Structures are given as structure tokens and as C-alpha cells.
Amino acid sequence: MKIAVIALLMVTTLLTACKSLDGTYSPACMAYAGDSIELAVGHYTWDKFTDQVMLGADGKVKDQFPGYPARGSYSVDGETLILTSDAGDRFAEFHLRHDGERLYLMTGEQHAAWQASGSYPNCVLVRGGHDGSQ
């Protein structure tokens, strides 16, 4: 009985931890190109966007981001968000930073810049995006 209760508490804690990350992360600035990552119930959808339209040699609109939107599952190891593809391959990693009400996702390069300067890099991904809604 005790093992079942402990197991239930562990699963509940894990689901609560994942849920607390749920939301759409987009640039913290007005951006004409960039990334948008949606986290929901242990899964992610990562899309790329741009306002630039490119035409191929045939005159048709060219897909500038083949393979996107990317989808899979996510997990958290400490302060690292790990994105895994549907095929089970590690797709990407982001550093998590919780700052009061805001939750940020930073690449390794952005995280290093933040550690060096103490300021968030321009257009870092934030839950709710540049308008601040969460």
C-alpha cells in the first residue's frame, strides 16, 4: 500500500512539473524570423517562422524550413529541457530560466551570454512571447 501511494505521488509530481512548463515560447521581442516552441503534456511542437518569402527556380514558394514543425516529447534534467524526436533521437536542448512569473528557454550560446552579462539576450524565447501573456 505504501509503495502504491509513493508511486502515485511521484507520478503526480512529475506531471505537475511538466505541466508547469506548458505553454508557447516565442521571441521576447518583435521578430520577423525565429522559433516558436509549444510544450503541452510532455510533448513539443517546434516551428520556425519568417516574413521573408523565397521562390524556387520553378517560381513556387520554397519551404525554408524543411522538417518543421518538428514534434516529439520533452523531459527535464535539472535546468535543462531535452527535446526528443518521435523517432527517439535527442533533437535539442535548452536551458530553463525561471525569473519571477516569466519562464525562458535559452540555447547554450544564449545561456553563456546571460551568465556573462546578467542580462537576457535579445529575442530569447519566453513563455507568452513578447506581449508577456502566459
N, C-alpha and C positions, 0 to 999 in steps of 0.2 A: 504494500500500500504506500509506504513512504517513497519507494522508488518511482511509483507512478506519479505521485504528487510533485516530486522533484523534476521528473521528466516534463510534466505539464508546465511547470514554472519556467524551465529552461526554454521550451518551445515558445511560450508566451513572451518571454524576454527577447528572444531572437526576433520574433515577428514584430514586436514593438520597436526594436532597434531599427529594423528595416523600414517600417512604416514612417519613422521619424525622418527618414531621408527622402521619402516620396515627394515628388513634385517635378516641375520642369525647370531646368537650369539653362539659362541663356546669358548672353553677354550683359555685363553690368553697365554698358554704355549703348548709345545708339550705334548699331553696327550694320554695315551694308553687306558684310560677309562674316561667317563664323559658324559656330556649332550650337546645337540645342540638344540637350540630353534629358529625356524623361525617365524618371525612376518610379516604378509602381509595383508594389507587392513582390519584390525580389527580381524584377525584370527591368530591362532598359530598352529604350529606343533612342539611338543616336543619329541625328540628322545633321546635315550641313546645308548652309544656305548662302546665297549671294544674290545681289541685284543685277549682276552682270549676265548678259545673255551671249552665249557663244554659238556660232553657227559652224556646222561641219562643212566639208567640201561639197556635200550634196545640197547645201542650203537649209538643212533642217537643224533645229535646236539640238545642240550637243549636250549630253549628260556629263556635267562637270564633276560629278561625284559618284562614279560607278561603285556599286556596293553599299550605298547609303540610301535609305536609312538602314543602319546596322541594328540587329536585335540580338538579345541573349539574356543571360542572368547576371546579377551582380552580387557581390559579397563584400564584407568589410573586414579588414585585418588591421586593428588599431585605428590609425587615422588615414588608412589607405583604402580607397574604393577600387575594387577589382572588377572589371567588366570581362565576362567570359562569353564567347560566341555560342550560338546554338550548337555548333559542332564540338564544343567543349574546349576550345583553344582560348588561352588568355589573350584578350583583344586589346585592352588598355588599362592603365592605372591612373588614378587621380589622387591628389592629396586633399583630404577633407579639412575644412577650417570652419568652425562654428564661432561666430562673433556676435554675441547677443542673440538677436532674432534672425540674423542672416546666416545662411549656410553657403559656403563657397566650395567649388571644385577647381583645383589648380593642377596644371601639368607640372612635371618635375622642374622645368625651366622657370615657370611662374612661381613655384614654391620657393626655389632658391632665391629668386629676386625679392620675394616677400620677406624671407628670412634676413637677407642682406640689408633691405631698406626699412622694413617695418610697415611698408605701405603696400596695398593690394595693387597688382599690375593692372594696367588699363584693360578694360574689357574682359576681366576674369569672369568665369561662369559663376552665376549666383542664382540660388533658387528664387524664382519670381522675376528674374531678369532686371532690366534697367528701370522698370517702373516701380520696383520694390514690392509688388504684391506677392504674397506667399500662398 
